[in-house]
Amino acid sequence: MPTPSTTARSVLERSPSLKDMDRRLQEKSSLSKHLQRVYPLMSMHKSNSSLSLSSLSLSQNSNDSSFNSSISSWDHKMAMPFHGIFRSWERRDVSIEEAIKKWRSRCREFGLFGKIETPADDEVESVDSDSSDAGDLKRCKWITKTSDQVYVSFHDECWGVPVFNDCRLFELLALSGMLIDLNWTEILKRKEQYREVFSNFDCNLVAKMEDKRIIDISCNKDLMIAESRVRCIVENAKCIQKVAKEFGSFSGYIWGHVNHKPMINKYKYIRSVPLRTPKSEAISKDLVRRGFRLVGPVIVYSFMQASGMAIDHLVDCFRFKDCVRIAERSWGMTNMAV
């Protein structure tokens, strides 16, 4: 004869509403975790520096436990165009796989690639127009009239230009790692401050940084960099020292992954520009094996774009041909030196 407690337990176990609720919560948690690691969207709204992704996905093969704890919840900041997708999923109109597929499709529609800037809501329809939104020069479509000048300058002068200096490569790797928490505009506005506190990104000096200095940097609210991030940069400096001893330089090591030749892509549309590639995944895996941190495949690809290892200016951008010419010259010089 069943007791009151067993009867109550049986009723709860048979309750379709409770079981369904539990299943939905588990699935939602699973979906949320998946999207946070692949497309951790923070916000997409009108601003002078509205960026497509304010946080990049983390390494699937990283063993750094500080990664997952650093990502803030994106649900309440989700842009309105994406809400319908997940409301449909919650009503069971679509499966989890379909929701993810629609999410990725919508990301491509809105040009959500890496840390590039996306047009404001009222500019989305005109992103494929022939005219440039920022001045008379024809730029990549993610540069708009609302883009911050520091970001435009970065696009016009630095992004896609091959870099071979170890200090500058270390700097770009560190700045790319900061994309987990900040966007390019926020980072670039603090670039000189970062150079000052990190000794112009001299790995030999950064590797010697003591705890007191690390804490002082993380306590500086203007820098917007957590202690765990500072420690990652210090650890990477030590790893670069080891790599330099083995390969002669960090530049020789990192460029060796692309045969010392920039990867010249010829993308016509924003949607074609990838977040990660098999090459960035291979480099990420090797960096992690060597002890580097904040080097997931998406961050690595952002680093490759910034350092000119991958030239991803759209073909109709005025900087595409410029960067290709620079790349061809640098490739010839590098081959003579190798």
Summary of the structure (lengths in Angstrom):
residues: 338
radius of gyration: 22.6
end to end distance: 84.8
largest distance: 89.0
contacts: 1007
relative contact order: 0.12
helix: 59%
strand: 2%
